[in-house]
Amino acid sequence: MAQKVKCSHILVEKQSQALQLLEEIKKGKKFGTVAREISTCPSGKKDGDLGYFTKGMMVKEFEDVAFNLEIGEISAPVKTQFGYHIIKRLG
């Protein structure tokens, strides 16, 4: 398993909104564009880019998914204390 991963994410309050955004991305809308326009996380300004991180740097629910994605893969919505994340593994 990877020691560190690079991910982008989109953070929203409601699961229904996360599911709708995921559908838009699957239909061809760019992940970074959605992150810039919609994400409530400050990383949205950078297309949702969180950079590289290791285990223990993010909340467990987020990490568990991020470290199991393939490069380029996009997750289903992940619930954490912050809201619902759509995670894309970049590296």
Order of alpha helices (4+ residues) and beta strands (2+ residues): beta-alpha-alpha-beta-alpha-beta-beta
